[in-house]
């Protein structure tokens, strides 16, 4: 039997073989964010996202209509701003 992956353990979806580009579903991240808020671990969730983004140069955001929640959008924008400052590129769809 294959081990189960916890929902919060999976944030980024690798989009290319050299791992320099990836995509992030805002819908999936929001669901993880809501779980993390209930558990008091939202800061840990975004810290993990920052670490995962350190390995890529290009990020494609999908399901961006899920950014309507202001607290979520603010926390994500902080992470994305730091990603851009390191030279990362973000494309929203």
Biopython code that builds the backbone (N, CA, C, O; Angstrom):
import numpy as np
from Bio.PDB.StructureBuilder import StructureBuilder

atoms = [
    (1, "UNK", "N", (0.836, -1.175, 0.000)),
    (1, "UNK", "CA", (0.000, 0.000, 0.000)),
    (1, "UNK", "C", (0.888, 1.248, 0.000)),
    (1, "UNK", "O", (1.819, 1.348, 0.799)),
    (2, "UNK", "N", (0.602, 2.193, -0.892)),
    (2, "UNK", "CA", (1.380, 3.428, -0.980)),
    (2, "UNK", "C", (1.049, 4.339, 0.194)),
    (2, "UNK", "O", (-0.098, 4.392, 0.637)),
    (3, "UNK", "N", (2.058, 5.061, 0.703)),
    (3, "UNK", "CA", (1.787, 5.971, 1.816)),
    (3, "UNK", "C", (0.899, 7.129, 1.365)),
    (3, "UNK", "O", (0.995, 7.581, 0.224)),
    (4, "UNK", "N", (0.048, 7.601, 2.250)),
    (4, "UNK", "CA", (-0.836, 8.730, 1.936)),
    (4, "UNK", "C", (-0.070, 10.026, 2.078)),
    (4, "UNK", "O", (0.781, 10.170, 2.956)),
    (5, "UNK", "N", (-0.384, 10.972, 1.200)),
    (5, "UNK", "CA", (0.217, 12.300, 1.265)),
    (5, "UNK", "C", (-0.783, 13.221, 1.936)),
    (5, "UNK", "O", (-1.939, 13.296, 1.519)),
    (6, "UNK", "N", (-0.349, 13.915, 2.964)),
    (6, "UNK", "CA", (-1.218, 14.869, 3.628)),
    (6, "UNK", "C", (-1.462, 16.047, 2.692)),
    (6, "UNK", "O", (-0.568, 16.445, 1.944)),
    (7, "UNK", "N", (-2.668, 16.604, 2.732)),
    (7, "UNK", "CA", (-3.007, 17.704, 1.829)),
    (7, "UNK", "C", (-2.039, 18.871, 1.968)),
    (7, "UNK", "O", (-1.648, 19.455, 0.957)),
    (8, "UNK", "N", (-1.648, 19.225, 3.160)),
    (8, "UNK", "CA", (-0.801, 20.382, 3.347)),
    (8, "UNK", "C", (0.642, 20.122, 2.920)),
    (8, "UNK", "O", (1.414, 21.070, 2.779)),
    (9, "UNK", "N", (1.023, 18.869, 2.712)),
    (9, "UNK", "CA", (2.386, 18.546, 2.325)),
    (9, "UNK", "C", (2.669, 18.816, 0.856)),
    (9, "UNK", "O", (3.814, 18.676, 0.426)),
    (10, "UNK", "N", (1.679, 19.192, 0.081)),
    (10, "UNK", "CA", (1.862, 19.358, -1.346)),
    (10, "UNK", "C", (1.375, 20.736, -1.756)),
    (10, "UNK", "O", (0.170, 20.989, -1.758)),
    (11, "UNK", "N", (2.296, 21.636, -2.104)),
    (11, "UNK", "CA", (1.913, 22.992, -2.468)),
    (11, "UNK", "C", (2.102, 23.276, -3.952)),
    (11, "UNK", "O", (1.175, 23.731, -4.622)),
    (12, "UNK", "N", (3.284, 23.011, -4.460)),
    (12, "UNK", "CA", (3.599, 23.377, -5.838)),
    (12, "UNK", "C", (3.469, 22.185, -6.771)),
    (12, "UNK", "O", (3.782, 21.054, -6.398)),
    (13, "UNK", "N", (3.007, 22.444, -7.977)),
    (13, "UNK", "CA", (2.930, 21.426, -9.011)),
    (13, "UNK", "C", (4.052, 21.699, -10.002)),
    (13, "UNK", "O", (4.068, 22.752, -10.640)),
    (14, "UNK", "N", (4.968, 20.789, -10.138)),
    (14, "UNK", "CA", (6.098, 20.986, -11.053)),
    (14, "UNK", "C", (5.613, 20.980, -12.493)),
    (14, "UNK", "O", (4.876, 20.084, -12.906)),
    (15, "UNK", "N", (6.027, 21.977, -13.249)),
    (15, "UNK", "CA", (5.530, 22.131, -14.612)),
    (15, "UNK", "C", (6.556, 21.757, -15.675)),
    (15, "UNK", "O", (6.181, 21.527, -16.824)),
    (16, "UNK", "N", (7.828, 21.691, -15.330)),
    (16, "UNK", "CA", (8.816, 21.288, -16.329)),
    (16, "UNK", "C", (9.855, 20.370, -15.718)),
    (16, "UNK", "O", (9.978, 20.269, -14.497)),
    (17, "UNK", "N", (10.592, 19.711, -16.575)),
    (17, "UNK", "CA", (11.515, 18.676, -16.106)),
    (17, "UNK", "C", (12.730, 19.223, -15.369)),
    (17, "UNK", "O", (13.288, 18.528, -14.520)),
    (18, "UNK", "N", (13.156, 20.450, -15.666)),
    (18, "UNK", "CA", (14.334, 20.965, -14.963)),
    (18, "UNK", "C", (13.967, 21.688, -13.666)),
    (18, "UNK", "O", (14.843, 22.209, -12.975)),
    (19, "UNK", "N", (12.695, 21.720, -13.343)),
    (19, "UNK", "CA", (12.179, 22.258, -12.080)),
    (19, "UNK", "C", (12.413, 23.751, -11.909)),
    (19, "UNK", "O", (12.357, 24.252, -10.786)),
    (20, "UNK", "N", (12.678, 24.482, -13.001)),
    (20, "UNK", "CA", (12.840, 25.926, -12.880)),
    (20, "UNK", "C", (11.511, 26.647, -13.002)),
    (20, "UNK", "O", (11.422, 27.834, -12.686)),
    (21, "UNK", "N", (10.469, 25.947, -13.459)),
    (21, "UNK", "CA", (9.131, 26.535, -13.580)),
    (21, "UNK", "C", (8.132, 25.641, -12.854)),
    (21, "UNK", "O", (8.275, 24.419, -12.808)),
    (22, "UNK", "N", (7.135, 26.278, -12.298)),
    (22, "UNK", "CA", (6.114, 25.533, -11.574)),
    (22, "UNK", "C", (4.811, 26.313, -11.611)),
    (22, "UNK", "O", (4.784, 27.478, -12.008)),
    (23, "UNK", "N", (3.741, 25.670, -11.198)),
    (23, "UNK", "CA", (2.473, 26.375, -11.094)),
    (23, "UNK", "C", (1.900, 26.170, -9.700)),
    (23, "UNK", "O", (2.204, 25.195, -9.013)),
    (24, "UNK", "N", (1.070, 27.110, -9.311)),
    (24, "UNK", "CA", (0.454, 27.102, -7.995)),
    (24, "UNK", "C", (-1.024, 27.403, -8.160)),
    (24, "UNK", "O", (-1.395, 28.431, -8.728)),
    (25, "UNK", "N", (-1.859, 26.519, -7.670)),
    (25, "UNK", "CA", (-3.302, 26.726, -7.709)),
    (25, "UNK", "C", (-3.708, 27.557, -6.497)),
    (25, "UNK", "O", (-3.521, 27.140, -5.354)),
    (26, "UNK", "N", (-4.264, 28.730, -6.760)),
    (26, "UNK", "CA", (-4.722, 29.584, -5.668)),
    (26, "UNK", "C", (-5.883, 28.918, -4.919)),
    (26, "UNK", "O", (-6.044, 29.117, -3.715)),
    (27, "UNK", "N", (-6.674, 28.144, -5.622)),
    (27, "UNK", "CA", (-7.774, 27.422, -4.976)),
    (27, "UNK", "C", (-7.231, 26.421, -3.956)),
    (27, "UNK", "O", (-7.684, 26.386, -2.812)),
    (28, "UNK", "N", (-6.268, 25.616, -4.373)),
    (28, "UNK", "CA", (-5.703, 24.625, -3.451)),
    (28, "UNK", "C", (-4.981, 25.294, -2.287)),
    (28, "UNK", "O", (-5.074, 24.846, -1.145)),
    (29, "UNK", "N", (-4.261, 26.373, -2.591)),
    (29, "UNK", "CA", (-3.552, 27.061, -1.522)),
    (29, "UNK", "C", (-4.533, 27.686, -0.533)),
    (29, "UNK", "O", (-4.278, 27.674, 0.672)),
    (30, "UNK", "N", (-5.646, 28.230, -1.015)),
    (30, "UNK", "CA", (-6.643, 28.800, -0.111)),
    (30, "UNK", "C", (-7.214, 27.719, 0.816)),
    (30, "UNK", "O", (-7.407, 27.965, 2.006)),
    (31, "UNK", "N", (-7.479, 26.547, 0.283)),
    (31, "UNK", "CA", (-7.995, 25.460, 1.127)),
    (31, "UNK", "C", (-6.974, 25.097, 2.213)),
    (31, "UNK", "O", (-7.344, 24.871, 3.365)),
    (32, "UNK", "N", (-5.710, 25.043, 1.847)),
    (32, "UNK", "CA", (-4.651, 24.753, 2.812)),
    (32, "UNK", "C", (-4.538, 25.884, 3.835)),
    (32, "UNK", "O", (-4.298, 25.652, 5.020)),
    (33, "UNK", "N", (-4.718, 27.111, 3.347)),
    (33, "UNK", "CA", (-4.667, 28.288, 4.215)),
    (33, "UNK", "C", (-5.780, 28.244, 5.258)),
    (33, "UNK", "O", (-5.536, 28.503, 6.436)),
    (34, "UNK", "N", (-6.982, 27.921, 4.838)),
    (34, "UNK", "CA", (-8.105, 27.849, 5.778)),
    (34, "UNK", "C", (-7.869, 26.766, 6.836)),
    (34, "UNK", "O", (-8.149, 26.973, 8.016)),
    (35, "UNK", "N", (-7.357, 25.619, 6.406)),
    (35, "UNK", "CA", (-7.003, 24.562, 7.368)),
    (35, "UNK", "C", (-5.937, 25.060, 8.340)),
    (35, "UNK", "O", (-6.035, 24.856, 9.550)),
    (36, "UNK", "N", (-4.925, 25.710, 7.791)),
    (36, "UNK", "CA", (-3.816, 26.194, 8.621)),
    (36, "UNK", "C", (-4.281, 27.271, 9.595)),
    (36, "UNK", "O", (-3.794, 27.326, 10.725)),
    (37, "UNK", "N", (-5.205, 28.120, 9.182)),
    (37, "UNK", "CA", (-5.741, 29.135, 10.093)),
    (37, "UNK", "C", (-6.426, 28.482, 11.289)),
    (37, "UNK", "O", (-6.259, 28.914, 12.429)),
    (38, "UNK", "N", (-7.185, 27.452, 11.016)),
    (38, "UNK", "CA", (-7.889, 26.754, 12.098)),
    (38, "UNK", "C", (-6.902, 26.099, 13.066)),
    (38, "UNK", "O", (-7.186, 25.965, 14.256)),
    (39, "UNK", "N", (-5.754, 25.699, 12.553)),
    (39, "UNK", "CA", (-4.746, 25.034, 13.382)),
    (39, "UNK", "C", (-3.699, 26.006, 13.924)),
    (39, "UNK", "O", (-2.823, 25.617, 14.696)),
    (40, "UNK", "N", (-3.795, 27.271, 13.516)),
    (40, "UNK", "CA", (-2.825, 28.267, 13.974)),
    (40, "UNK", "C", (-1.472, 28.140, 13.315)),
    (40, "UNK", "O", (-0.462, 28.541, 13.892)),
    (41, "UNK", "N", (-1.435, 27.580, 12.097)),
    (41, "UNK", "CA", (-0.149, 27.347, 11.423)),
    (41, "UNK", "C", (-0.049, 28.059, 10.068)),
    (41, "UNK", "O", (0.721, 27.635, 9.206)),
    (42, "UNK", "N", (-0.816, 29.129, 9.874)),
    (42, "UNK", "CA", (-0.796, 29.833, 8.584)),
    (42, "UNK", "C", (0.597, 30.391, 8.276)),
    (42, "UNK", "O", (1.041, 30.347, 7.129)),
    (43, "UNK", "N", (1.274, 30.907, 9.278)),
    (43, "UNK", "CA", (2.628, 31.439, 9.056)),
    (43, "UNK", "C", (3.562, 30.328, 8.583)),
    (43, "UNK", "O", (4.409, 30.559, 7.720)),
    (44, "UNK", "N", (3.419, 29.144, 9.129)),
    (44, "UNK", "CA", (4.239, 28.004, 8.702)),
    (44, "UNK", "C", (3.946, 27.624, 7.251)),
    (44, "UNK", "O", (4.856, 27.269, 6.501)),
    (45, "UNK", "N", (2.673, 27.700, 6.860)),
    (45, "UNK", "CA", (2.292, 27.378, 5.489)),
    (45, "UNK", "C", (2.986, 28.310, 4.501)),
    (45, "UNK", "O", (3.536, 27.849, 3.501)),
    (46, "UNK", "N", (2.970, 29.606, 4.767)),
    (46, "UNK", "CA", (3.598, 30.555, 3.856)),
    (46, "UNK", "C", (5.124, 30.484, 3.920)),
    (46, "UNK", "O", (5.794, 30.749, 2.922)),
    (47, "UNK", "N", (5.673, 30.132, 5.071)),
    (47, "UNK", "CA", (7.122, 29.932, 5.166)),
    (47, "UNK", "C", (7.537, 28.746, 4.303)),
    (47, "UNK", "O", (8.575, 28.782, 3.641)),
    (48, "UNK", "N", (6.729, 27.710, 4.314)),
    (48, "UNK", "CA", (7.022, 26.545, 3.468)),
    (48, "UNK", "C", (6.933, 26.911, 1.989)),
    (48, "UNK", "O", (7.769, 26.491, 1.189)),
    (49, "UNK", "N", (5.920, 27.691, 1.633)),
    (49, "UNK", "CA", (5.786, 28.132, 0.246)),
    (49, "UNK", "C", (7.019, 28.924, -0.168)),
    (49, "UNK", "O", (7.530, 28.733, -1.272)),
    (50, "UNK", "N", (7.500, 29.801, 0.687)),
    (50, "UNK", "CA", (8.715, 30.570, 0.387)),
    (50, "UNK", "C", (9.897, 29.637, 0.122)),
    (50, "UNK", "O", (10.656, 29.847, -0.824)),
    (51, "UNK", "N", (10.049, 28.624, 0.944)),
    (51, "UNK", "CA", (11.153, 27.669, 0.747)),
    (51, "UNK", "C", (11.007, 26.934, -0.577)),
    (51, "UNK", "O", (11.991, 26.740, -1.291)),
    (52, "UNK", "N", (9.790, 26.524, -0.910)),
    (52, "UNK", "CA", (9.577, 25.810, -2.164)),
    (52, "UNK", "C", (9.822, 26.715, -3.366)),
    (52, "UNK", "O", (10.342, 26.260, -4.385)),
    (53, "UNK", "N", (9.459, 27.976, -3.260)),
    (53, "UNK", "CA", (9.681, 28.908, -4.369)),
    (53, "UNK", "C", (11.160, 29.236, -4.559)),
    (53, "UNK", "O", (11.557, 29.695, -5.630)),
    (54, "UNK", "N", (11.970, 29.009, -3.544)),
    (54, "UNK", "CA", (13.404, 29.265, -3.666)),
    (54, "UNK", "C", (14.044, 28.357, -4.712)),
    (54, "UNK", "O", (15.140, 28.642, -5.194)),
    (55, "UNK", "N", (13.372, 27.276, -5.060)),
    (55, "UNK", "CA", (13.917, 26.296, -6.014)),
    (55, "UNK", "C", (13.505, 26.557, -7.461)),
    (55, "UNK", "O", (13.944, 25.844, -8.363)),
    (56, "UNK", "N", (12.665, 27.573, -7.693)),
    (56, "UNK", "CA", (12.166, 27.821, -9.051)),
    (56, "UNK", "C", (12.416, 29.262, -9.474)),
    (56, "UNK", "O", (12.700, 30.125, -8.644)),
    (57, "UNK", "N", (12.305, 29.511, -10.784)),
    (57, "UNK", "CA", (12.485, 30.861, -11.321)),
    (57, "UNK", "C", (11.202, 31.418, -11.931)),
    (57, "UNK", "O", (11.018, 32.633, -11.998)),
    (58, "UNK", "N", (10.324, 30.536, -12.369)),
    (58, "UNK", "CA", (9.089, 30.963, -13.024)),
    (58, "UNK", "C", (7.901, 30.313, -12.320)),
    (58, "UNK", "O", (7.869, 29.100, -12.117)),
    (59, "UNK", "N", (6.932, 31.140, -11.955)),
    (59, "UNK", "CA", (5.745, 30.656, -11.261)),
    (59, "UNK", "C", (4.510, 31.071, -12.053)),
    (59, "UNK", "O", (4.354, 32.235, -12.422)),
    (60, "UNK", "N", (3.648, 30.113, -12.302)),
    (60, "UNK", "CA", (2.368, 30.399, -12.955)),
    (60, "UNK", "C", (1.271, 30.189, -11.920)),
    (60, "UNK", "O", (1.088, 29.084, -11.410)),
    (61, "UNK", "N", (0.542, 31.261, -11.615)),
    (61, "UNK", "CA", (-0.592, 31.179, -10.708)),
    (61, "UNK", "C", (-1.831, 30.805, -11.500)),
    (61, "UNK", "O", (-2.136, 31.432, -12.515)),
    (62, "UNK", "N", (-2.540, 29.797, -11.046)),
    (62, "UNK", "CA", (-3.792, 29.422, -11.692)),
    (62, "UNK", "C", (-4.923, 29.556, -10.677)),
    (62, "UNK", "O", (-4.678, 29.617, -9.472)),
    (63, "UNK", "N", (-6.144, 29.602, -11.159)),
    (63, "UNK", "CA", (-7.326, 29.754, -10.308)),
    (63, "UNK", "C", (-7.258, 31.046, -9.489)),
    (63, "UNK", "O", (-7.589, 31.048, -8.303)),
    (64, "UNK", "N", (-6.831, 32.137, -10.116)),
    (64, "UNK", "CA", (-6.609, 33.390, -9.385)),
    (64, "UNK", "C", (-7.891, 34.044, -8.880)),
    (64, "UNK", "O", (-7.830, 34.968, -8.069)),
    (65, "UNK", "N", (-9.043, 33.583, -9.341)),
    (65, "UNK", "CA", (-10.292, 34.128, -8.812)),
    (65, "UNK", "C", (-10.447, 33.828, -7.316)),
    (65, "UNK", "O", (-11.269, 34.448, -6.641)),
    (66, "UNK", "N", (-9.666, 32.889, -6.805)),
    (66, "UNK", "CA", (-9.708, 32.532, -5.390)),
    (66, "UNK", "C", (-8.923, 33.513, -4.520)),
    (66, "UNK", "O", (-8.836, 33.333, -3.305)),
    (67, "UNK", "N", (-8.357, 34.545, -5.133)),
    (67, "UNK", "CA", (-7.619, 35.552, -4.373)),
    (67, "UNK", "C", (-8.529, 36.650, -3.834)),
    (67, "UNK", "O", (-8.034, 37.675, -3.363)),
    (68, "UNK", "N", (-9.826, 36.465, -3.891)),
    (68, "UNK", "CA", (-10.779, 37.479, -3.436)),
    (68, "UNK", "C", (-10.715, 37.705, -1.927)),
    (68, "UNK", "O", (-11.070, 38.782, -1.448)),
    (69, "UNK", "N", (-10.277, 36.728, -1.193)),
    (69, "UNK", "CA", (-10.181, 36.866, 0.268)),
    (69, "UNK", "C", (-8.947, 37.705, 0.608)),
    (69, "UNK", "O", (-7.821, 37.294, 0.325)),
    (70, "UNK", "N", (-9.152, 38.864, 1.208)),
    (70, "UNK", "CA", (-8.082, 39.850, 1.401)),
    (70, "UNK", "C", (-6.932, 39.365, 2.281)),
    (70, "UNK", "O", (-5.773, 39.592, 1.933)),
    (71, "UNK", "N", (-7.206, 38.707, 3.405)),
    (71, "UNK", "CA", (-6.113, 38.269, 4.274)),
    (71, "UNK", "C", (-5.233, 37.240, 3.579)),
    (71, "UNK", "O", (-4.011, 37.258, 3.719)),
    (72, "UNK", "N", (-5.857, 36.357, 2.839)),
    (72, "UNK", "CA", (-5.120, 35.353, 2.076)),
    (72, "UNK", "C", (-4.276, 36.016, 0.986)),
    (72, "UNK", "O", (-3.095, 35.709, 0.827)),
    (73, "UNK", "N", (-4.893, 36.918, 0.249)),
    (73, "UNK", "CA", (-4.195, 37.613, -0.841)),
    (73, "UNK", "C", (-3.005, 38.410, -0.300)),
    (73, "UNK", "O", (-1.937, 38.420, -0.914)),
    (74, "UNK", "N", (-3.181, 39.068, 0.830)),
    (74, "UNK", "CA", (-2.103, 39.866, 1.426)),
    (74, "UNK", "C", (-0.912, 38.985, 1.791)),
    (74, "UNK", "O", (0.230, 39.336, 1.494)),
    (75, "UNK", "N", (-1.167, 37.847, 2.433)),
    (75, "UNK", "CA", (-0.081, 36.942, 2.813)),
    (75, "UNK", "C", (0.613, 36.362, 1.587)),
    (75, "UNK", "O", (1.839, 36.247, 1.562)),
    (76, "UNK", "N", (-0.159, 35.997, 0.575)),
    (76, "UNK", "CA", (0.428, 35.453, -0.643)),
    (76, "UNK", "C", (1.233, 36.518, -1.382)),
    (76, "UNK", "O", (2.323, 36.229, -1.877)),
    (77, "UNK", "N", (0.720, 37.735, -1.462)),
    (77, "UNK", "CA", (1.448, 38.811, -2.148)),
    (77, "UNK", "C", (2.797, 39.083, -1.493)),
    (77, "UNK", "O", (3.773, 39.378, -2.183)),
    (78, "UNK", "N", (2.860, 38.987, -0.168)),
    (78, "UNK", "CA", (4.138, 39.180, 0.524)),
    (78, "UNK", "C", (5.163, 38.146, 0.052)),
    (78, "UNK", "O", (6.319, 38.481, -0.208)),
    (79, "UNK", "N", (4.730, 36.890, -0.056)),
    (79, "UNK", "CA", (5.615, 35.817, -0.514)),
    (79, "UNK", "C", (6.001, 36.050, -1.974)),
    (79, "UNK", "O", (7.163, 35.880, -2.345)),
    (80, "UNK", "N", (5.037, 36.437, -2.796)),
    (80, "UNK", "CA", (5.318, 36.666, -4.221)),
    (80, "UNK", "C", (6.235, 37.860, -4.423)),
    (80, "UNK", "O", (7.080, 37.836, -5.318)),
    (81, "UNK", "N", (6.091, 38.906, -3.614)),
    (81, "UNK", "CA", (6.988, 40.063, -3.715)),
    (81, "UNK", "C", (8.427, 39.658, -3.425)),
    (81, "UNK", "O", (9.347, 40.092, -4.119)),
    (82, "UNK", "N", (8.626, 38.834, -2.409)),
    (82, "UNK", "CA", (9.974, 38.354, -2.090)),
    (82, "UNK", "C", (10.513, 37.476, -3.219)),
    (82, "UNK", "O", (11.696, 37.548, -3.552)),
    (83, "UNK", "N", (9.659, 36.659, -3.799)),
    (83, "UNK", "CA", (10.043, 35.812, -4.928)),
    (83, "UNK", "C", (10.499, 36.679, -6.102)),
    (83, "UNK", "O", (11.523, 36.395, -6.724)),
    (84, "UNK", "N", (9.746, 37.727, -6.400)),
    (84, "UNK", "CA", (10.105, 38.635, -7.502)),
    (84, "UNK", "C", (11.420, 39.363, -7.215)),
    (84, "UNK", "O", (12.233, 39.557, -8.119)),
    (85, "UNK", "N", (11.631, 39.765, -5.962)),
    (85, "UNK", "CA", (12.871, 40.458, -5.599)),
    (85, "UNK", "C", (14.094, 39.581, -5.805)),
    (85, "UNK", "O", (15.189, 40.095, -6.033)),
    (86, "UNK", "N", (13.927, 38.266, -5.729)),
    (86, "UNK", "CA", (15.030, 37.330, -5.965)),
    (86, "UNK", "C", (15.200, 37.029, -7.449)),
    (86, "UNK", "O", (16.040, 36.215, -7.831)),
    (87, "UNK", "N", (14.390, 37.696, -8.294)),
    (87, "UNK", "CA", (14.507, 37.488, -9.728)),
    (87, "UNK", "C", (13.475, 36.551, -10.318)),
    (87, "UNK", "O", (13.516, 36.261, -11.514)),
    (88, "UNK", "N", (12.554, 36.073, -9.503)),
    (88, "UNK", "CA", (11.517, 35.190, -9.985)),
    (88, "UNK", "C", (10.471, 35.921, -10.810)),
    (88, "UNK", "O", (10.235, 37.114, -10.622)),
    (89, "UNK", "N", (9.854, 35.194, -11.719)),
    (89, "UNK", "CA", (8.808, 35.760, -12.578)),
    (89, "UNK", "C", (7.486, 35.077, -12.266)),
    (89, "UNK", "O", (7.416, 33.856, -12.130)),
    (90, "UNK", "N", (6.432, 35.892, -12.155)),
    (90, "UNK", "CA", (5.101, 35.390, -11.841)),
    (90, "UNK", "C", (4.163, 35.734, -12.980)),
    (90, "UNK", "O", (4.117, 36.877, -13.436)),
    (91, "UNK", "N", (3.417, 34.741, -13.436)),
    (91, "UNK", "CA", (2.385, 34.943, -14.456)),
    (91, "UNK", "C", (1.084, 34.450, -13.852)),
    (91, "UNK", "O", (1.011, 33.329, -13.349)),
    (92, "UNK", "N", (0.057, 35.289, -13.900)),
    (92, "UNK", "CA", (-1.254, 34.909, -13.362)),
    (92, "UNK", "C", (-2.194, 34.546, -14.498)),
    (92, "UNK", "O", (-2.210, 35.199, -15.541)),
    (93, "UNK", "N", (-2.975, 33.496, -14.284)),
    (93, "UNK", "CA", (-3.958, 33.076, -15.287)),
    (93, "UNK", "C", (-5.323, 33.031, -14.675)),
    (93, "UNK", "O", (-6.294, 32.700, -15.356)),
]
sb = StructureBuilder()
sb.init_structure("model")
sb.init_model(0)
sb.init_chain("A")
sb.init_seg("    ")
for serial, (resi, resn, name, xyz) in enumerate(atoms, 1):
    if name == "N":
        sb.init_residue(resn, " ", resi, " ")
    sb.init_atom(name, np.array(xyz, "f"), 0.0, 1.0, " ", f" {name:<3s}", serial, name[0])
structure = sb.get_structure()
